[in-house]
Amino acid sequence: MSDLKEFFLSRDQGDLYKWYNYFDVYERHLAPFRDKEIVLLEIGVSMGGSLKMWRAYFGENARIAGIDINDYAKRFAANGFDIFIGDQADPAFLKSVIAKIGAPDIIIDDGGHTSNQQIVSFQTLYPLMKEEAIYLVEDTHTSFLPGFQDRTDGQTFLDFAGNHADKLSWIDLIKNIERFKTPPDQRTGDLVLPYFTRCTFGVSFYNGIVVFERRKMEEPWAERR
């Protein structure tokens, strides 16, 4: 049994709500960050149980911060967490949080779950993370629920994530330069890969979760040997 699931099963305070299948995803992507001096930002603090879970999992060397829309969350600052009250769909607010805590190694979006909140948060925060980092969005099943769709363009978060996964295929990019707005370099004729492609190793889709793995990527090449 994973340490995270064991922590969850040991709780009896009613302050931690998780789908059981999430724990395997956490272990797969977050285990390499354990016992390191990392910065973790969680969007959506709720009753504070997940903050305590991350502290138990990552250790005392981790800086753990939380964002919530409700003033109730301020009380968790007394437990050693950095707490910020504001709207996750407000880019200025999100940037002010990063200015205070530094570039995150891990961001977990368990906030309001509307497509606009998830998309704006990602667009704002992903470029501000460490070069090697994990951005994890929870409860992506809300992309199928009409009550969570608040984009004027009609785009759901899963639409957004799928379009970004397309950008990882450099062959697709060569064939669809117009589509991805990546014109060849005028001096050399080389393909200019978009920012997301250059800084993303992979996008993983799970039941209820999408994970983006940040890593500096070189322009791809192939050879015959």
C-alpha positions as CSV (number, residue, x, y, z in Angstrom):
1,M,0.0,0.0,0.0
2,S,1.3,3.5,-0.9
3,D,2.2,5.9,2.0
4,L,-0.4,8.4,0.7
5,K,-3.2,5.8,0.7
6,E,-2.1,4.6,4.2
7,F,-2.2,8.2,5.5
8,F,-5.7,8.7,3.9
9,L,-7.0,5.5,5.5
10,S,-5.7,6.5,8.9
11,R,-7.7,9.7,8.9
12,D,-10.9,10.0,11.0
13,Q,-11.3,13.8,11.1
14,G,-13.4,14.1,7.9
15,D,-11.2,16.8,6.4
16,L,-9.8,14.8,3.5
17,Y,-11.8,13.7,0.4
18,K,-10.1,11.7,-2.4
19,W,-11.0,9.2,-5.1
20,Y,-9.2,6.0,-4.4
21,N,-7.6,5.7,-7.9
22,Y,-5.8,9.0,-7.4
23,F,-3.2,7.6,-5.1
24,D,-1.5,5.5,-7.7
25,V,-1.2,8.5,-9.9
26,Y,0.3,10.6,-7.1
27,E,2.9,7.9,-6.4
28,R,3.8,7.5,-10.0
29,H,4.5,11.2,-10.6
30,L,5.3,12.7,-7.2
31,A,7.5,10.1,-5.4
32,P,10.8,11.5,-6.9
33,F,10.2,14.8,-5.0
34,R,10.0,13.2,-1.6
35,D,12.4,14.5,1.2
36,K,13.6,17.3,-1.0
37,E,13.4,21.1,-0.5
38,I,10.5,21.6,-2.9
39,V,7.8,24.2,-3.3
40,L,4.3,22.7,-3.6
41,L,1.3,24.8,-4.4
42,E,-2.2,23.4,-4.0
43,I,-5.2,25.2,-5.4
44,G,-8.2,24.4,-3.3
45,V,-7.6,23.9,0.4
46,S,-11.1,23.1,1.6
47,M,-10.8,21.6,5.1
48,G,-7.0,21.4,5.1
49,G,-6.7,17.6,5.1
50,S,-4.7,17.4,1.9
51,L,-2.2,20.0,3.1
52,K,-1.5,17.8,6.1
53,M,-1.2,14.8,3.7
54,W,1.4,16.5,1.5
55,R,3.3,17.5,4.6
56,A,3.4,14.0,5.9
57,Y,4.4,12.7,2.4
58,F,7.1,15.3,1.4
59,G,8.5,16.0,4.8
60,E,9.5,19.1,6.7
61,N,11.9,20.4,4.0
62,A,9.0,21.1,1.7
63,R,7.4,24.5,1.5
64,I,3.7,23.9,1.1
65,A,1.3,26.6,0.1
66,G,-2.4,26.7,-0.5
67,I,-4.8,28.9,-2.5
68,D,-8.5,29.1,-1.6
69,I,-11.4,31.4,-2.3
70,N,-12.8,31.1,1.2
71,D,-11.4,33.0,4.2
72,Y,-11.8,29.8,6.3
73,A,-8.6,28.5,4.9
74,K,-6.5,31.2,6.6
75,R,-6.6,29.2,9.8
76,F,-4.2,26.6,8.3
77,A,-1.4,29.2,8.3
78,A,-1.0,28.4,12.0
79,N,0.1,24.9,11.0
80,G,3.0,26.1,9.0
81,F,1.4,26.4,5.5
82,D,1.5,29.5,3.3
83,I,-2.2,30.4,2.7
84,F,-3.4,32.8,0.1
85,I,-7.0,33.9,-0.4
86,G,-8.1,34.7,-3.9
87,D,-9.6,33.7,-7.2
88,Q,-7.7,31.1,-9.2
89,A,-9.0,32.6,-12.5
90,D,-7.3,35.9,-11.7
91,P,-3.8,35.9,-13.3
92,A,-2.6,38.9,-11.3
93,F,-3.5,37.1,-8.0
94,L,-1.7,33.9,-9.1
95,K,1.4,35.8,-10.1
96,S,1.5,37.5,-6.8
97,V,1.4,34.2,-5.0
98,I,4.4,32.9,-7.1
99,A,6.3,36.1,-6.3
100,K,6.0,35.2,-2.6
101,I,6.7,31.5,-2.6
102,G,9.0,31.1,-5.6
103,A,8.8,28.8,-8.6
104,P,6.9,25.7,-7.7
105,D,8.1,22.1,-8.2
106,I,4.6,20.8,-8.0
107,I,1.2,22.4,-8.6
108,I,-2.0,20.5,-7.8
109,D,-5.2,22.0,-9.0
110,D,-8.1,20.8,-6.9
111,G,-9.9,24.1,-6.9
112,G,-13.2,25.2,-8.4
113,H,-13.0,22.7,-11.2
114,T,-14.7,24.9,-13.9
115,S,-13.0,24.8,-17.3
116,N,-12.1,28.5,-17.2
117,Q,-10.5,28.2,-13.7
118,Q,-8.5,25.2,-14.7
119,I,-7.4,26.7,-18.1
120,V,-6.5,30.2,-16.8
121,S,-4.6,28.7,-13.8
122,F,-2.6,26.5,-16.1
123,Q,-1.9,29.2,-18.6
124,T,-0.7,31.5,-15.9
125,L,1.2,29.2,-13.6
126,Y,2.8,26.6,-15.9
127,P,5.4,29.0,-17.4
128,L,6.3,30.1,-13.8
129,M,7.3,26.6,-12.5
130,K,10.7,25.1,-12.1
131,E,12.4,23.7,-15.2
132,E,11.6,20.1,-14.0
133,A,8.2,20.1,-12.4
134,I,4.8,18.4,-12.2
135,Y,1.4,20.2,-12.9
136,L,-1.5,17.9,-11.8
137,V,-5.2,18.8,-12.4
138,E,-7.8,16.8,-10.5
139,D,-11.4,16.0,-11.1
140,T,-11.2,16.5,-14.8
141,H,-14.5,14.6,-15.1
142,T,-16.1,18.0,-14.6
143,S,-15.3,18.7,-18.3
144,F,-18.4,16.4,-19.0
145,L,-20.7,18.3,-16.6
146,P,-22.5,21.3,-18.1
147,G,-22.5,23.2,-14.8
148,F,-18.8,23.5,-14.9
149,Q,-18.5,24.9,-18.4
150,D,-17.9,28.7,-18.3
151,R,-15.7,29.4,-21.3
152,T,-17.0,31.8,-23.9
153,D,-15.2,29.7,-26.5
154,G,-16.9,26.5,-25.3
155,Q,-13.6,24.8,-24.6
156,T,-13.5,22.3,-21.8
157,F,-10.3,21.6,-19.9
158,L,-10.0,18.2,-21.5
159,D,-10.3,19.8,-24.9
160,F,-7.5,22.2,-23.8
161,A,-5.3,19.4,-22.5
162,G,-5.8,17.3,-25.6
163,N,-4.8,20.1,-27.8
164,H,-1.6,20.6,-25.8
165,A,-0.9,16.9,-26.0
166,D,-1.0,17.3,-29.8
167,K,1.8,19.8,-29.6
168,L,4.2,17.2,-28.3
169,S,4.2,15.5,-31.7
170,W,6.9,17.2,-33.7
171,I,5.9,15.3,-36.9
172,D,2.4,16.8,-36.4
173,L,4.0,20.2,-36.0
174,I,5.9,19.9,-39.3
175,K,2.7,19.0,-41.1
176,N,0.5,21.6,-39.3
177,I,2.7,24.7,-39.0
178,E,-0.3,27.0,-39.6
179,R,-2.4,25.2,-37.0
180,F,0.1,25.6,-34.2
181,K,1.3,29.1,-35.3
182,T,5.0,28.0,-35.4
183,P,6.4,29.4,-38.7
184,P,9.9,28.2,-39.7
185,D,12.8,30.3,-38.7
186,Q,13.2,32.8,-41.6
187,R,17.0,32.6,-41.5
188,T,17.5,28.9,-41.3
189,G,14.2,27.4,-42.4
190,D,14.3,25.2,-39.2
191,L,11.0,24.5,-37.5
192,V,10.5,26.8,-34.5
193,L,8.9,24.6,-31.8
194,P,6.3,26.3,-29.5
195,Y,7.2,27.0,-25.9
196,F,5.0,24.2,-24.5
197,T,6.7,21.7,-26.8
198,R,10.2,22.8,-25.7
199,C,9.4,22.6,-21.9
200,T,7.1,19.5,-21.7
201,F,8.2,15.9,-21.6
202,G,4.7,14.5,-21.5
203,V,1.0,14.8,-20.8
204,S,-0.7,11.8,-19.0
205,F,-4.4,11.2,-18.9
206,Y,-5.9,9.2,-16.1
207,N,-9.4,8.6,-14.7
208,G,-10.1,12.1,-13.3
209,I,-6.6,13.5,-13.5
210,V,-4.3,15.0,-16.1
211,V,-0.6,15.4,-15.4
212,F,1.8,17.6,-17.2
213,E,5.5,16.8,-16.8
214,R,7.8,19.8,-17.3
215,R,11.4,19.2,-18.6
216,K,13.6,21.1,-21.0
217,M,13.4,19.4,-24.4
218,E,15.8,19.7,-27.3
219,E,14.5,19.9,-30.8
220,P,14.0,16.3,-31.9
221,W,16.2,14.5,-34.4
222,A,16.6,11.0,-35.8
223,E,19.4,9.1,-37.5
224,R,20.0,5.7,-39.0
225,R,22.8,3.5,-37.5
